[in-house]
Amino acid sequence: MAVRIPSISALRALEASARHLNFTLAAEELHVTQSAVSHQIRHLEELWGVQLFKRRGRSLILTEEGHEVVPVIRDFIRKLTATIEGITSGYNTENTLKVTLLESFAFKWFVPRLGHFNSECPDVNIWISTTDDLIDFATEDADVGIRLGYGNWENLYQEMLLQEYVMPVCSPRLIEKYGKPEEPHDLLRYPLLRRYTSDILQRWKDWFSDAGIEITTIPEGTHFPQTSLALQAAIDDQGVALARSAHVLDDVKAGRLVNMFPDVRSKSELAYYIVCLSGQENLPVISSFRSWLQREAEKSRIEFNKLFAG
């Protein structure tokens, strides 16, 4: 059976809706009406004969079919955009560094600090691509990456950038509403925000175990595909997010989020690593980029010890 390929606008509507889990926010991003986005999603569901979203209260959740197709569409849009930009821009490849990393890490840690690199190396053009998938540097159009994992990738140069700690965070207003928790078990009366996309990420049960409490059942709560979305929900007083330290450093400094139990040092087995093809780590532009990243990471470690030390 031949598969009918929809328009790019329909694919973009699906990708944005999956990222926001909200048709209205997707419409605002795409500069169209909410009804236009809803129509595009309905068109895709009819075209493919599958349901892509379900409603849970006022929220949207992806179906199993949606979870399968969205990463493919996201990767297609990213590659198409990068290819067209490469064709039309006429950039100088010697002064261009293409960086691939997780979207949440890019949003919460990397991009806010990128201006420092631009000031130090104004002649280097940074191209950013975000993906949750492990790309093949031998075939993909990327020079260097920042990955979350165990540091065991074959055929890649890798150096640790940031060791991660996991902590429950929420807005100051949520604490005012529910009262300050006295012990970790008290968190069970708060709305707990959840992630559902990666088996390697630390779960609420893991954090409770590190806090000395064995929990068999975690209360139901809103599930998010990305950490940045869960953190935004926490900032907006919707619940408590289980966050990695690099993601919440700036929000805690600014008072938007509170580390609810700084005495519980839940160290993640995962860390962020700088990676590139073996043998390319000392190319001038990559070497400069690595050095800058490590300086920024050291600043984050110092700030972490000030803010999160119990």
C-alpha positions in Angstrom: 0.0 0.0 0.0 1.4 3.4 -1.0 1.8 5.8 1.9 0.4 9.3 1.2 3.0 12.0 2.1 1.3 15.1 3.6 2.4 18.7 3.2 5.3 20.2 5.2 2.9 22.6 7.0 1.0 19.5 8.3 4.2 17.9 9.5 5.3 21.1 11.2 1.9 21.4 12.9 2.3 17.8 14.2 5.9 18.4 15.4 5.0 21.7 17.2 1.9 20.2 18.8 3.9 17.2 20.1 6.5 19.5 21.6 4.0 21.8 23.3 1.2 19.2 23.9 -1.0 22.1 23.2 -2.6 23.2 19.9 -2.9 26.8 20.9 0.8 27.1 21.7 1.7 25.3 18.5 -0.4 27.7 16.6 1.3 30.7 18.2 4.7 29.3 17.3 3.7 28.7 13.7 1.8 32.0 13.4 -1.5 30.3 12.4 -4.8 29.9 14.1 -5.5 27.1 16.6 -8.2 25.8 14.3 -5.7 25.5 11.5 -3.4 23.4 13.6 -6.3 21.2 14.8 -7.4 20.8 11.2 -3.9 19.7 10.1 -3.7 17.1 12.9 -7.1 15.8 11.9 -6.0 15.6 8.3 -3.0 13.6 9.2 -5.0 11.2 11.3 -7.5 10.6 8.5 -4.7 10.3 5.9 -2.7 7.7 7.9 -5.7 6.1 9.6 -4.2 6.4 13.1 -4.9 8.5 16.2 -2.0 10.8 17.1 -3.2 12.5 20.2 -5.6 11.8 23.1 -7.0 14.4 25.5 -6.6 14.0 29.2 -8.5 16.8 30.9 -7.2 20.0 29.3 -4.0 18.4 28.3 -2.9 16.5 25.2 -0.9 13.3 25.2 0.7 11.5 22.3 -0.6 8.0 21.5 1.8 5.1 20.9 1.5 5.8 17.2 2.2 9.5 17.8 5.4 8.5 19.8 6.6 6.4 16.8 6.1 9.0 14.1 7.0 12.3 15.7 10.8 11.6 16.1 10.9 10.7 12.5 9.2 13.9 11.4 11.3 16.0 13.8 14.5 14.5 12.3 13.3 15.0 8.8 12.5 18.7 9.4 15.8 19.2 11.1 17.8 17.7 8.2 15.8 19.4 5.5 16.2 22.8 7.2 20.0 22.3 7.7 20.4 21.2 4.1 18.5 24.1 2.6 20.3 26.6 4.9 23.6 25.1 3.8 22.7 25.4 0.2 21.6 29.0 0.4 23.8 30.6 2.9 27.2 30.2 1.3 28.8 30.0 4.8 32.6 29.6 5.3 33.0 26.0 6.5 36.4 26.7 8.1 34.7 29.1 10.6 31.5 27.1 11.1 31.0 24.7 14.0 27.9 22.5 13.9 26.8 21.4 17.3 24.3 18.7 18.1 22.8 18.3 21.6 19.6 17.6 23.5 16.9 20.2 23.2 16.3 20.6 26.9 20.0 21.0 27.7 20.3 23.5 24.8 17.4 25.5 26.1 18.3 25.5 29.8 22.1 25.6 29.9 23.9 25.9 26.5 22.1 28.7 24.8 22.0 31.1 27.8 25.8 30.9 27.9 26.5 30.9 24.2 26.9 34.7 24.0 30.1 34.3 26.0 31.6 32.1 23.3 30.4 34.5 20.6 32.3 37.3 22.4 35.5 35.2 22.7 35.4 33.8 19.1 33.4 36.3 17.0 34.6 34.7 13.8 33.1 31.3 14.5 29.6 30.6 13.4 27.7 28.2 15.6 25.0 26.0 14.0 22.8 24.3 16.5 20.8 21.2 16.0 18.8 19.4 18.7 17.8 15.8 18.8 17.2 13.1 21.4 18.7 10.5 19.1 22.4 9.4 19.0 23.6 10.6 15.6 26.4 9.0 13.6 29.1 11.6 13.3 30.7 9.7 10.4 27.6 10.3 8.3 25.6 13.2 9.9 26.4 16.8 9.3 27.7 17.7 12.8 31.2 18.5 14.1 30.8 18.2 17.9 28.1 17.1 20.3 27.0 17.3 23.9 25.5 14.0 25.0 23.9 12.7 28.2 25.0 9.2 29.0 27.7 6.9 30.5 30.6 8.0 28.3 30.8 4.6 26.5 30.3 5.5 22.8 32.5 3.7 20.3 34.8 5.5 17.8 34.2 8.9 19.5 36.5 11.2 21.4 34.6 12.0 24.7 35.3 14.1 27.7 33.1 14.7 30.7 31.6 18.1 30.8 29.1 18.1 33.8 28.4 15.5 36.4 24.7 15.6 37.2 22.6 15.6 40.4 18.9 15.1 40.5 16.6 17.1 42.7 12.9 17.9 43.1 12.1 21.6 42.3 9.0 23.7 42.3 8.0 27.4 42.4 8.0 29.3 45.6 4.2 29.8 45.1 3.5 26.1 45.1 5.3 25.8 48.5 3.0 28.5 49.8 0.0 26.6 48.5 0.9 23.2 49.9 3.1 24.1 52.8 6.9 23.4 53.1 7.6 19.7 53.1 9.4 18.5 56.3 10.6 15.2 54.9 10.8 13.6 51.5 7.7 11.5 52.0 5.7 14.8 52.2 6.3 15.2 48.4 3.6 12.6 47.8 0.9 15.2 48.6 2.3 17.5 45.9 1.4 17.1 42.2 4.5 15.3 40.8 5.4 16.1 37.2 6.8 13.1 35.1 9.0 12.3 32.1 8.3 9.4 29.8 10.7 9.3 26.9 14.0 7.8 28.1 14.7 4.6 30.1 18.1 5.8 31.3 16.8 8.9 33.1 16.4 8.9 36.8 12.9 8.3 38.0 10.9 9.6 41.1 11.3 6.1 42.7 15.1 6.5 42.3 15.2 9.9 44.0 13.0 8.6 46.9 15.3 5.6 47.3 18.3 8.0 47.5 16.3 9.9 50.1 16.0 6.7 52.2 12.3 6.0 51.3 11.1 3.0 49.3 8.0 4.0 47.3 6.0 1.3 45.5 3.4 3.6 43.9 3.9 7.2 42.6 0.7 9.3 42.3 -0.5 9.9 38.8 0.5 13.2 37.3 1.1 15.1 34.0 3.8 13.4 31.8 6.1 15.4 29.6 8.3 14.4 26.7 11.1 16.9 27.5 12.6 18.2 30.7 12.3 21.8 29.6 8.5 21.4 29.4 8.3 19.8 32.9 10.4 22.7 34.3 8.2 25.3 32.6 5.2 23.6 34.2 7.0 23.7 37.6 7.8 27.4 37.1 4.1 28.0 36.3 3.0 26.4 39.7 1.7 23.2 38.2 3.7 20.8 40.3 7.1 19.4 41.3 9.6 18.4 38.6 12.5 16.0 39.1 15.3 17.9 37.5 19.0 17.6 36.7 21.2 20.2 38.2 22.4 21.8 34.9 18.8 22.4 33.9 17.7 24.3 37.0 20.8 26.2 38.0 19.8 29.4 36.4 16.1 29.1 37.5 17.2 28.5 41.1 19.6 31.5 41.0 16.8 33.7 39.7 14.3 32.5 42.3 11.9 30.9 39.8 12.4 27.5 41.3 13.4 26.1 44.7 15.4 23.0 45.4 13.0 21.4 47.9 15.5 19.0 49.6 19.1 20.4 49.3 20.3 17.9 51.9 19.5 14.9 49.6 22.4 14.5 47.3 21.0 12.3 44.6 23.9 11.8 42.2 23.0 10.6 38.7 24.9 7.9 37.0 24.6 9.9 33.9 26.8 12.9 32.9 27.1 15.3 30.0 30.0 14.6 27.7 31.6 16.5 24.8 31.9 14.2 21.9 33.3 14.3 18.3 35.0 11.9 15.9 38.2 10.6 17.3 41.1 12.5 15.9 39.2 15.8 15.4 39.2 16.9 19.0 42.3 19.1 18.5 41.2 20.9 15.4 41.5 24.6 16.3 37.8 25.5 16.2 36.8 22.3 18.2 39.6 22.7 20.7 38.5 26.3 21.3 34.9 25.3 21.7 35.9 22.5 24.2 38.0 24.8 26.3 35.1 27.3 26.4 32.6 24.6 27.4 34.9 23.4 30.3 35.3 27.0 31.6 31.5 27.4 31.6 31.1 24.0 33.3 33.5 25.0 36.0 31.5 28.2 36.7 28.3 26.0 36.9 30.0 23.6 39.4 31.0 26.6 41.6 27.5 28.0 41.5 26.0 24.5 42.1 28.0 24.1 45.3 26.8 27.5 46.5 23.2 26.9 45.8 22.6 23.2 46.3 25.0 22.1 48.9 23.2 20.8 51.9 
